[in-house]
Amino acid sequence: MNILSPSILGADFKRLEQQISEVDRAGAQYIHLDVMDGTFVPCISFGMQVISSIRSCTDKVFDVHMMVQEPLRYLPEIVQCGADIITVHAEACTHLDYTLREIRKAGLKVGVALNPTTPILMIHDLLDCVDMVLIMTVNPGFGGQEMIPYTLNKVRALRKLCKNRGVDLDIQIDGGVTLANVRLCLEAGANIIVAGSAIYRGDAAANTRKFLKVFEEFEKK
């Protein structure tokens, strides 16, 4: 199943509740929440107070992407805020396997993210420990970047590896996704699509429906 996860990083924060409701009603299945600490990535985005305050805006899956150093420090707070999935960066965890186990023990789905130049080999032995792998298709920390083309090769390689290993997991793609290239992402093997600027620039509901229409057409072929 292909899933759309609009990133609120691209939303107008003056109208955040309204914009979340718009993509919710238009059919988006997840809401993507980029938490940035100014250390692992250069920017600071928002934290637990914002996540907690918007939890009542929607019952859609809260897909929390922790772009922070040693994210395990914040696990109790993120759980309390209403997260459903927590994705941590392999590059940001001193003890990645332990971090993933602790997220699982907290009762949440587990995701691990890889930066564009981080090889899949880094998580080869951890595929059975996660529900989702996030392949970053831009360098993390800034919205509105163009997709790095070679990252789709990583998606293809990961999907092939999962098939060969008999592992059933989601592959999420995040960064520079647009209506012009989303079909390429699906063809490469991604099934959870994060889009920020491409959703919230203009009519968020209409853009959401356009993405979902591409998904529908892809699944029919």
C-alpha positions, 0 to 999 in steps of 0.5 A, a space after each residue: 500500500 502506498 502512503 502519503 505523509 505530508 510534512 508540516 515543515 512546509 506548512 504555514 504555521 499561522 494556519 497549522 491546524 487548518 492545514 493539517 485538517 485540509 490534508 487529513 480530509 483530502 485523504 493523507 494517511 500520515 502526518 510527518 513531523 520533522 524534529 530538528 535540534 540544531 546539532 545533528 542538522 543546522 536548523 531548529 524546527 519544533 519540539 514536543 509542545 507543538 506535537 502535543 498541541 496538534 495531536 487533537 487536530 487529526 487521528 492520522 498516524 503521527 510519523 515523527 522524524 527525529 533529526 536530533 543527536 542521541 534521540 533516545 533522550 527524548 523518547 518518553 516525551 515523544 511517546 507522551 505527545 502521541 507519536 505512532 512512529 519514531 524514526 531515528 537517524 543511524 548516524 545520530 545514535 551511538 548505540 543504534 540497535 539499543 535505541 531501536 529496541 527501546 522504541 519498540 519497548 515503548 510500544 511504537 513503530 520503529 523507523 531508521 533513517 539514512 542520509 544520502 551518502 550513508 550506505 545501506 550496509 550500515 543497517 544490513 543486520 537491523 532490518 528485522 528490528 524495524 518497521 520502516 527505513 527512511 531513505 533521505 533523498 536530500 541532505 537533512 535539515 532544510 525544506 525545499 531542496 531538489 532530490 538527489 538522483 542517486 538516492 533512488 538507487 539506494 531505494 532500489 537496492 534496499 527493496 531488492 535486499 528486503 525481497 531477498 531476505 524475505 523481510 517485509 518493511 516499509 521504505 519511506 522517501 523524504 526530500 525533494 519529492 514532487 508530482 513530477 518525480 513521485 512516480 519514479 520514487 514508487 517505481 524504485 520501491 518506496 511506498 511511503 512518500 513524504 512531501 512538504 513544499 509540494 503539498 503546502 505550496 498552494 492548495 494543500 487539499 488539492 495537492 494531496 488529492 493529486 498525489 493520491 491520484 498518482 498512487 492510485 494510477 500506479 497501483 492499477 498498472 
